[in-house]
Amino acid sequence: MIRKMKRGKTQQQGSRIPMGLGLKFESEEDLSPKAARSKKCLGRIKPISEDPNRLPWERDYHRILYSSAFKRLKHKTQAFYAPENDHITTRMDHSLQVSSISETICRRLRLNVDLARAIALGHDLGHPPFGHSGEAVLKEICEKNGLGGFSHEVNSLRVIDMMKELHGETLNLTYEVRDGVVCHCGEEYDRIIKPDKTKDITGIRHDVPRDEMPYTFEGCVVRYVDRVAYLAADAQDAISLGVIDEADLPKDVRKILGADVGEIIGSLTEDILAQSNEQDYIGTSEIIFNCIEELYGFSLDNIYKSTYLERQRPFVEHIVRSLYESFLQVLQHTDSGAKKRARSKYDADTYRVLFRFVDSMEYDLSEKPEMIAIDYLSGMTDDFAMQSFFSLYPMRHR
């Protein structure tokens, strides 16, 4: 007989329940020796009761899928701000695409599909509104206010560890997923990526910048796929919006990788499988890697720095700065929402939502109002950020 437990109930600290005890999954028995296995899962910061039907990383995938942070990604920018065209890629579309491609690659390489899907689905949970333009503004604000820097991958880990989600608790994901999320993004493109098995992933913190390789092969797959998935989607979106023509894409890219999302992802997937099989790394051939770099350089000059986006960038940056200043002022005047009488002065809808957020988060008294403002602002969608801005500054809505 299975004893019923309250949803979200945690076990006593120090009495760790073995992950997957009694569960038999043929998919894990047939995995490659380099694949991650649930029986060796390192657990979570806060242990939870075992699920009788799901192994840890499948459970993580579901925890992310049903979270509010993931739902908001459907209204967050991928490359083009607040798209009104339903066919333009959003941050949610991108996350699902990375998850799907990573699943295909991991299945063929006999890696752990559940782990890869969870990392991929959660890798952009901390992205702020307006994509990398919003991220750049928040980085500038954080540095100016002594909060360190701001990066979406580190903020994704903060969302996982700090934001109250399920039944008043945090997502509380496994160490392997947390590591894959915070290490998914690199400043430079590498042709091959090797997992770093020397590090202690139980020591990863959301307040420390990361520039490391993932701990698992599954994390390496997600890191590689993430780069090409957004390049392919952004190029097709740019063509759909008339920012570029298909014929503008570099000749080698069109000839070797392809000219649309399906062709580019298909070429990448085939090459990764051919180059990574039975290897101690995840990588591509020189010819495919050179095409990826060429596509990135082209996209940087012709899409991300296009007149289409440059005309909008100052406006969205102004929105982010103005909202931060407004939220910070309110938090400072209300002692981070603790002064109930002072809160009554701020009756705008966006402030009421801010106070509900602060109440639900139950911040420690030591948390700076600057950081609370960043948390609230970074969780906003493009649409909600614009609505909040125009509600606070109606004369500017022209």
C-alpha positions as CSV (number, residue, x, y, z in Angstrom):
1,M,0.0,0.0,0.0
2,I,1.3,3.5,-0.9
3,R,1.0,6.0,1.9
4,K,-0.5,9.2,0.7
5,M,1.4,12.4,1.5
6,K,0.4,16.0,1.2
7,R,1.4,17.6,-2.0
8,G,4.7,19.4,-1.7
9,K,5.5,17.8,1.6
10,T,9.2,17.5,2.3
11,Q,11.1,14.9,4.1
12,Q,13.4,15.6,7.0
13,Q,16.7,17.1,6.1
14,G,19.4,14.5,6.1
15,S,17.1,11.5,5.4
16,R,17.4,11.5,1.7
17,I,15.0,9.2,-0.2
18,P,16.8,7.2,-3.0
19,M,15.8,8.6,-6.4
20,G,13.8,6.1,-8.5
21,L,13.7,3.4,-5.9
22,G,11.6,0.5,-7.2
23,L,11.1,2.1,-10.6
24,K,12.3,0.2,-13.7
25,F,12.6,2.0,-16.9
26,E,14.1,0.1,-19.9
27,S,15.2,3.4,-21.5
28,E,17.7,4.0,-18.7
29,E,19.0,0.4,-18.8
30,D,19.9,0.9,-22.4
31,L,21.6,4.2,-22.1
32,S,25.2,5.0,-23.1
33,P,27.8,4.7,-20.4
34,K,28.3,8.5,-20.6
35,A,24.6,9.2,-20.0
36,A,23.3,10.6,-16.7
37,R,21.2,8.1,-14.7
38,S,18.5,8.9,-12.3
39,K,19.8,6.4,-9.7
40,K,22.9,8.7,-9.5
41,C,20.9,11.9,-9.3
42,L,22.4,14.1,-6.7
43,G,19.0,15.3,-5.4
44,R,17.8,18.7,-4.6
45,I,18.6,21.6,-2.3
46,K,15.4,20.8,-0.4
47,P,14.6,17.0,-0.6
48,I,11.1,16.0,-1.5
49,S,9.1,12.8,-1.2
50,E,9.6,10.3,-4.0
51,D,7.1,10.2,-6.9
52,P,5.9,6.6,-7.4
53,N,5.5,7.1,-11.2
54,R,8.2,9.5,-12.3
55,L,11.9,9.6,-12.1
56,P,13.5,12.9,-10.9
57,W,14.2,14.6,-14.3
58,E,10.8,13.8,-15.8
59,R,9.4,15.3,-12.6
60,D,11.5,18.4,-13.1
61,Y,10.2,18.8,-16.7
62,H,6.7,18.7,-15.4
63,R,7.4,21.2,-12.6
64,I,8.8,23.6,-15.2
65,L,6.0,23.0,-17.7
66,Y,3.3,23.9,-15.3
67,S,5.1,26.9,-13.7
68,S,4.0,30.5,-14.1
69,A,7.5,31.5,-15.1
70,F,7.3,29.1,-18.2
71,K,3.8,30.3,-19.1
72,R,5.1,33.9,-19.3
73,L,7.6,33.0,-22.0
74,K,4.8,32.9,-24.6
75,H,4.8,36.7,-24.3
76,K,8.5,37.4,-24.1
77,T,10.7,38.4,-27.0
78,Q,12.9,36.0,-28.8
79,A,14.4,38.5,-31.3
80,F,11.6,40.8,-32.3
81,Y,9.9,42.9,-29.6
82,A,6.3,42.2,-28.6
83,P,5.4,40.4,-31.8
84,E,1.8,40.8,-32.9
85,N,2.2,38.2,-35.6
86,D,1.4,34.8,-34.2
87,H,3.9,33.1,-36.5
88,I,6.9,35.0,-35.0
89,T,9.0,33.0,-32.5
90,T,8.5,33.7,-28.9
91,R,10.7,32.7,-26.0
92,M,8.4,29.8,-25.2
93,D,8.5,28.6,-28.8
94,H,12.3,28.7,-28.6
95,S,12.4,26.7,-25.4
96,L,10.1,24.0,-26.8
97,Q,12.2,23.9,-30.0
98,V,15.4,23.4,-28.1
99,S,13.7,20.7,-26.0
100,S,12.5,18.9,-29.1
101,I,15.8,19.0,-30.9
102,S,17.8,18.0,-27.8
103,E,15.4,15.1,-27.3
104,T,16.1,13.8,-30.8
105,I,19.8,14.0,-30.4
106,C,19.9,12.5,-26.9
107,R,17.6,9.6,-28.0
108,R,19.9,8.7,-30.9
109,L,23.1,9.1,-28.8
110,R,21.5,7.1,-26.0
111,L,21.7,9.9,-23.5
112,N,19.1,10.7,-20.9
113,V,16.1,12.3,-22.7
114,D,14.3,13.4,-19.5
115,L,17.3,15.4,-18.2
116,A,17.9,17.1,-21.6
117,R,14.2,18.0,-21.9
118,A,14.1,19.5,-18.4
119,I,17.2,21.6,-18.9
120,A,16.0,22.8,-22.3
121,L,12.5,23.7,-21.1
122,G,13.9,25.7,-18.2
123,H,17.0,27.3,-19.7
124,D,15.4,30.7,-20.4
125,L,13.0,31.0,-17.4
126,G,15.0,34.1,-16.2
127,H,14.9,36.0,-19.5
128,P,13.6,39.6,-18.9
129,P,11.1,41.4,-21.3
130,F,12.4,42.6,-24.6
131,G,15.1,39.9,-25.0
132,H,18.7,40.9,-24.9
133,S,18.0,44.6,-25.0
134,G,16.1,44.3,-21.7
135,E,18.9,42.1,-20.4
136,A,21.5,44.8,-21.2
137,V,19.6,47.5,-19.4
138,L,19.1,45.3,-16.3
139,K,22.8,44.5,-16.4
140,E,23.7,48.2,-16.4
141,I,21.3,48.9,-13.5
142,C,22.6,46.0,-11.4
143,E,26.2,47.1,-11.9
144,K,25.3,50.7,-11.1
145,N,23.6,49.7,-7.8
146,G,26.2,47.3,-6.6
147,L,24.2,44.1,-7.3
148,G,26.8,42.6,-9.5
149,G,25.8,41.9,-13.1
150,F,22.7,40.5,-14.7
151,S,22.6,37.6,-17.1
152,H,19.5,35.6,-18.1
153,E,21.1,32.2,-17.4
154,V,22.0,33.2,-13.8
155,N,18.7,34.9,-13.3
156,S,17.0,31.6,-14.6
157,L,18.6,29.9,-11.6
158,R,17.4,32.6,-9.3
159,V,13.9,32.0,-10.6
160,I,14.3,28.3,-9.9
161,D,15.7,28.8,-6.4
162,M,13.8,31.9,-5.2
163,M,10.5,32.5,-6.9
164,K,7.5,30.9,-5.2
165,E,5.7,28.8,-7.7
166,L,4.2,25.4,-6.7
167,H,1.9,25.5,-3.6
168,G,3.9,28.4,-2.2
169,E,7.2,26.7,-2.8
170,T,10.0,27.2,-5.3
171,L,10.6,25.0,-8.3
172,N,13.4,23.3,-6.4
173,L,14.8,21.4,-9.3
174,T,17.6,18.8,-9.2
175,Y,21.2,19.8,-9.1
176,E,21.8,18.4,-12.6
177,V,19.0,20.5,-14.1
178,R,20.1,23.6,-12.3
179,D,23.7,23.2,-13.6
180,G,22.5,22.7,-17.2
181,V,20.3,25.8,-17.0
182,V,23.0,28.1,-15.6
183,C,25.7,26.8,-17.9
184,H,23.6,26.8,-21.1
185,C,25.0,30.0,-22.5
186,G,28.6,30.8,-23.6
187,E,30.1,34.0,-24.8
188,E,32.1,32.2,-27.5
189,Y,31.1,29.5,-30.0
190,D,33.0,26.3,-29.5
191,R,33.1,23.5,-32.1
192,I,33.2,20.8,-29.4
193,I,31.8,20.9,-25.9
194,K,33.0,18.6,-23.2
195,P,31.2,18.1,-19.8
196,D,33.1,19.2,-16.7
197,K,32.9,16.3,-14.4
198,T,35.4,17.8,-11.9
199,K,33.1,20.5,-10.4
200,D,30.8,20.2,-7.5
201,I,27.3,21.1,-8.9
202,T,25.8,21.0,-5.4
203,G,27.7,24.3,-4.7
204,I,26.2,26.2,-7.6
205,R,24.6,29.5,-6.4
206,H,22.2,31.9,-8.2
207,D,24.1,35.0,-7.0
208,V,27.5,34.0,-8.6
209,P,28.1,34.5,-12.3
210,R,28.9,31.4,-14.2
211,D,31.2,30.7,-17.2
212,E,31.6,27.0,-17.1
213,M,30.8,24.0,-19.1
214,P,27.8,21.8,-18.1
215,Y,28.4,18.8,-15.8
216,T,26.5,16.4,-18.0
217,F,26.5,15.4,-21.7
218,E,22.8,16.2,-21.8
219,G,23.6,19.8,-20.6
220,C,26.2,20.0,-23.4
221,V,23.6,19.0,-26.0
222,V,21.2,21.7,-24.8
223,R,24.0,24.3,-24.9
224,Y,25.0,23.4,-28.5
225,V,21.4,23.2,-29.7
226,D,20.4,26.5,-28.1
227,R,22.7,28.5,-30.3
228,V,21.7,27.1,-33.6
229,A,18.0,26.9,-32.8
230,Y,17.7,30.7,-32.2
231,L,19.8,31.5,-35.2
232,A,17.6,29.4,-37.5
233,A,14.4,30.8,-36.1
234,D,15.5,34.4,-36.0
235,A,16.6,34.2,-39.7
236,Q,13.2,32.8,-40.7
237,D,11.3,35.4,-38.7
238,A,13.4,38.2,-40.3
239,I,12.5,36.9,-43.7
240,S,8.8,36.7,-42.7
241,L,8.9,40.3,-41.5
242,G,10.8,41.6,-44.5
243,V,13.9,42.5,-42.6
244,I,16.0,40.4,-44.9
245,D,15.3,38.3,-48.0
246,E,16.1,34.6,-48.2
247,A,18.6,35.4,-51.0
248,D,20.5,37.6,-48.5
249,L,21.6,34.6,-46.4
250,P,25.3,33.7,-47.0
251,K,25.7,31.4,-50.0
252,D,27.5,28.6,-48.0
253,V,24.8,28.8,-45.3
254,R,22.1,28.2,-47.9
255,K,24.0,25.5,-49.7
256,I,25.2,23.5,-46.7
257,L,22.9,24.3,-43.8
258,G,19.7,25.3,-45.7
259,A,17.5,28.4,-46.0
260,D,14.7,27.7,-43.4
261,V,14.4,26.4,-39.9
262,G,13.7,22.8,-40.8
263,E,16.6,22.5,-43.2
264,I,19.1,24.2,-40.8
265,I,18.0,22.2,-37.8
266,G,18.0,19.0,-39.8
267,S,21.6,19.6,-41.0
268,L,22.8,20.4,-37.5
269,T,21.1,17.4,-36.0
270,E,22.6,15.0,-38.6
271,D,26.0,16.4,-38.2
272,I,26.0,16.4,-34.3
273,L,24.9,12.8,-34.4
274,A,27.6,11.8,-36.9
275,Q,30.4,13.7,-35.1
276,S,29.4,13.0,-31.4
277,N,28.6,9.3,-31.6
278,E,31.0,7.3,-29.3
279,Q,33.0,10.5,-28.5
280,D,33.8,12.2,-25.2
281,Y,32.2,15.5,-26.5
282,I,29.3,17.0,-28.3
283,G,30.3,18.7,-31.5
284,T,30.0,19.4,-35.2
285,S,32.3,19.1,-38.2
286,E,34.4,22.0,-39.3
287,I,32.3,22.7,-42.3
288,I,29.0,22.9,-40.3
289,F,30.7,24.9,-37.5
290,N,32.0,27.4,-40.0
291,C,28.5,27.8,-41.4
292,I,27.1,28.4,-37.9
293,E,29.7,31.1,-37.3
294,E,29.0,32.7,-40.7
295,L,25.2,32.7,-40.0
296,Y,25.8,34.3,-36.6
297,G,28.0,37.0,-38.1
298,F,25.4,37.7,-40.8
299,S,22.6,37.8,-38.2
300,L,24.5,40.1,-36.0
301,D,24.9,42.7,-38.8
302,N,21.7,42.2,-40.7
303,I,19.1,41.2,-38.0
304,Y,20.1,42.1,-34.5
305,K,21.6,45.4,-35.6
306,S,19.0,46.0,-38.4
307,T,17.2,49.3,-38.8
308,Y,14.0,47.5,-37.9
309,L,15.2,46.7,-34.4
310,E,17.4,49.7,-33.9
311,R,14.5,52.1,-34.3
312,Q,12.6,50.2,-31.5
313,R,15.5,49.6,-29.1
314,P,15.7,53.1,-27.5
315,F,12.0,52.9,-26.7
316,V,12.0,49.5,-25.1
317,E,15.2,50.4,-23.1
318,H,13.4,53.5,-21.9
319,I,10.4,51.4,-20.8
320,V,12.7,49.1,-18.7
321,R,14.6,52.0,-17.1
322,S,11.4,53.9,-16.3
323,L,9.7,50.9,-14.7
324,Y,12.7,50.1,-12.6
325,E,12.9,53.7,-11.3
326,S,9.1,53.7,-10.5
327,F,9.2,50.3,-8.8
328,L,12.3,51.2,-6.7
329,Q,10.8,54.4,-5.5
330,V,7.6,52.7,-4.4
331,L,9.5,49.9,-2.6
332,Q,11.8,52.4,-0.9
333,H,8.8,54.5,0.3
334,T,6.9,51.4,1.6
335,D,9.9,49.6,3.2
336,S,9.7,47.0,0.5
337,G,5.9,46.7,0.9
338,A,6.0,46.2,4.7
339,K,4.3,49.5,5.5
340,K,0.7,48.8,4.7
341,R,-0.5,52.3,5.2
342,A,2.1,53.7,2.9
343,R,1.0,51.2,0.2
344,S,-2.4,52.7,0.0
345,K,-0.9,55.8,-1.7
346,Y,0.0,53.6,-4.7
347,D,-3.3,52.4,-6.2
348,A,-2.2,51.9,-9.8
349,D,-2.9,48.4,-11.0
350,T,0.8,47.7,-11.7
351,Y,1.7,48.7,-8.1
352,R,-1.0,46.4,-6.7
353,V,0.5,43.5,-8.7
354,L,3.9,44.5,-7.4
355,F,2.7,44.3,-3.8
356,R,1.0,41.0,-4.4
357,F,4.3,39.7,-5.8
358,V,6.3,41.0,-2.7
359,D,3.8,39.4,-0.3
360,S,3.9,36.0,-2.1
361,M,7.7,36.0,-2.2
362,E,8.1,36.6,1.5
363,Y,11.5,38.1,1.1
364,D,14.1,38.1,3.8
365,L,14.4,41.5,5.5
366,S,17.9,41.8,4.3
367,E,16.9,41.8,0.6
368,K,17.6,45.1,-1.0
369,P,14.6,46.9,-2.7
370,E,16.8,47.3,-5.8
371,M,17.0,43.5,-6.1
372,I,13.2,43.1,-5.5
373,A,12.6,45.6,-8.3
374,I,14.8,43.6,-10.6
375,D,13.1,40.4,-9.7
376,Y,9.6,41.8,-10.4
377,L,10.7,43.6,-13.6
378,S,12.6,40.6,-15.0
379,G,9.6,38.4,-14.7
380,M,7.4,40.7,-16.8
381,T,6.3,39.9,-20.3
382,D,6.8,42.4,-23.1
383,D,3.1,43.1,-23.2
384,F,2.7,43.5,-19.4
385,A,5.8,45.8,-19.3
386,M,4.3,48.0,-22.0
387,Q,0.9,48.1,-20.3
388,S,2.5,49.0,-17.0
389,F,4.5,51.7,-18.6
390,F,1.6,53.3,-20.4
391,S,-0.6,53.1,-17.2
392,L,2.1,54.9,-15.2
393,Y,3.0,57.4,-17.9
394,P,-0.3,57.9,-19.9
395,M,0.8,61.2,-21.5
396,R,3.6,59.4,-23.3
397,H,1.2,57.0,-25.1
398,R,1.1,58.7,-28.5
